[in-house]
């Protein structure tokens, strides 16, 4: 997952600076297994796979770290939806 994210930046020049910074923060976050852009990194979002037991800690780390590198942009975020923690559901099935 992270290699795909890195490739999109290096090989296809995807991502604006704030999104690249967010991706770097995610990759340094506790419990993160991997992260990448969704939406080519030009106003999309980043997604990450995170250890369930460290999801809350990772969420706080991302918010605080992003506020430090992007103080103006981070003031535009809605705190309740700036970072969303989701759980996987069941897989698709044919009956």
Buried (B, 14 or more C-beta within 10 A) or exposed (E): EBEEBBEBBEEEEBBEEBBBBBBBBBBEBBBBEBBBBEEBBEEBEBBBEBEEEBBEBBBEBBBEBBBEBBEEEBEEBEEEEBBEEEEEEEEEEEE
